[in-house]
């Protein structure tokens, strides 16, 4: 099997300012299960296979190793910088005054870049947890979402844009009530938003809201993240790759159900960012964007299979007095305090 997909054949998404980015990327979060070396080796392989979009973050603890891969790939003329779309994120413990610039500076140094293409606010509040913590860990200094605090962080993001250190700004794990509160206040609006998106959790209202406001959705956990940290697993979680609809459609296409998850995501319009350290898997993930599309009937069937199963519940970010992880997601249509 040919282990290279021509990046020019991979469909593109046009952002609000006219820039185009690939319709699929590679995630680099190792879910506390893989080493930085394994992940950076996968990035190196993915570049050679034809990937051009890579989703990074400071908190993943591997940007320095991935930066070495980027530098080597460019030095060896495997890829040019302008062909790559590289994203990163400011972590929750770096929302303070001046900290966003420091975070971006470290990311640029670690990734060995002059700029990142997209820089995200990783979570919409400054609550954070220790790396590898258990699901019941809580930080007593955590606080509920605050428009004022978020906008103080966003002003620093806008400054990074003004300085030319980032090409686009992004938000992540937002809700419609939070977006309604902050978007009118943004001098520079987000171009993209990362959100959990997979067949069992399609978030149609939030997805449609973003599209209507000219914001490109990027979907994490696109195949249901079977290797996500144990702290993010609960008894009633739905395994997307075991959903009967997905299994049957996969059988008709003679592929793994994970491939169907990605085909659905790409054809729907979001940008999935699957992760794997195995070449056969990440090559298959990229290949599925250029061949054998799903039928409209299959797309409709997957849309009807949505069961509102959020996997990344974020309970480690809860503040004292919060009742459950549901408080993070403004499910009643108002920002929970």
C-alpha positions, 0 to 999 in steps of 0.5 A: 500500500502506498504510504504517501497521500498527496497533500494537494488532494486532501480537501481544504477548509476555508477560514473566515479570512480566506486562508485554507487549512487541511480537512484533517489533522493529527492530534498530539495528546498522548492521553498519559499513555504514550511517551513524548518520543513515541508521539514525536516519532508519529509526527515525523512519520505523519509528515512523510505520509502527507499530513500538514496539520498538527494540533499541539499544546503546551500541557501535552509535555512534548512540544520540544520533541515535536519541534525537533521533528519539525526542524528536521523535516524542514531542514531535509526539505521534506516539507516547507514551513508554509505548507504546515498548519501548526496549532498550540494552546495556552494552558489554564495555569498561564492565564494571568497578566503577561503569562499568555505571552510567556506561554506562547514564547515557550511554545515557539521556542519548543516547537522551533518556530517563528509563529504558530498558525493557530493559538487557542485558549485551551479551556475557558477558565484558569482552573487546572489540574496536575498532570496525570491526576485522577478523575476525583482530583480538585484544585481548591483555587478553581473558580467558575467562568468569568467573562472579565477574567476570560477577556483579560486572557483574550486581550493577551491573545489579541496582542500575540496576533498583533505581534505576528506571533500567531496567525489565527486565534482559537477558543476551545471547550466553549458553550453557546452561552459563553460565546454569546457573552464574549464574542461581542467583546472580542476585537479579534474574533476566533477563527476556529473553535475546538470542541468534542465531536464524534458520532455519539456526541455531535453537538449540533446546536453548538456546531451550527452556532459556530458555522453561522458565526464564521468560525470553523469547528475542529473536532477532538475525540473524533473516533470517541478517544478509546485511549483517553485517560482513565479519569475521563472514562465513566460506566455509561460512555458510548464507544463510537466504534462499537455503535451498530450504525457505524459497524454496519456502515464500516462493513459495507465499506470494508473498513474499520469503524474508526474510518467511518467516524472520520469520513463522517466528520470530514463530510459534515464539515468539521476538522477531525484531529485523530491521534495514533502512534501507528503508521497503518492507522494514521495513514488510513485516517488520512487516506479516508479523506480522498476516497470512497465517500459516505452516501447521503443516506449513510450520513443521515443515519449517523446523524440520527445516531447521536446520543449526546454522550460527552466523553471529556467531562472536565470534572477535574476543573470543577470549583468548590460548590459546583455540583457536578461536571454538568456545571461546566457546560451551561446545559440550562442555557446560562453560564453556571456560577 
